[in-house]
Amino acid sequence: MEDGTRTASRVLGYRDLIRVPAGVPRSLRNVGDGEALFCVIIGAQKPQLPTYPATSPMHGVTRD
């Protein structure tokens, strides 16, 4: 958490996940000797999924 003057830090374990709301400054640091995996997901509008004609082999395939 950061409010302009204070900061907070967390030590994450194996397969831990954190969520930081948009607009909140953040930084990541790997303090271990091993490699770390960082996944950053940037929010965006839901993409338009393609539609296929009834004669297409892709017709009826969903992305659930």
For each residue, the residues with C-beta under 8 A, 3 or more apart:
1: 6 7 8
2: 6 7 8 24 25 26
3: 6
4:
5:
6: 1 2 3
7: 1 2
8: 1 2
9:
10: 18
11:
12: 16 18
13: 16
14:
15:
16: 12 13
17:
18: 10 12
19:
20: 24 26
21: 24
22: 43
23:
24: 2 20 21
25: 2
26: 2 20
27:
28: 38
29:
30: 35 36
31:
32: 36
33:
34:
35: 30
36: 30 32
37:
38: 28
39:
40:
41:
42:
43: 22
44: 47
45:
46:
47: 44
48:
49: 63
50: 58
51:
52: 56 58 59 61
53: 56 59
54: 59
55: 59
56: 52 53 59
57:
58: 50 52 61
59: 52 53 54 55 56
60:
61: 52 58
62:
63: 49
64:
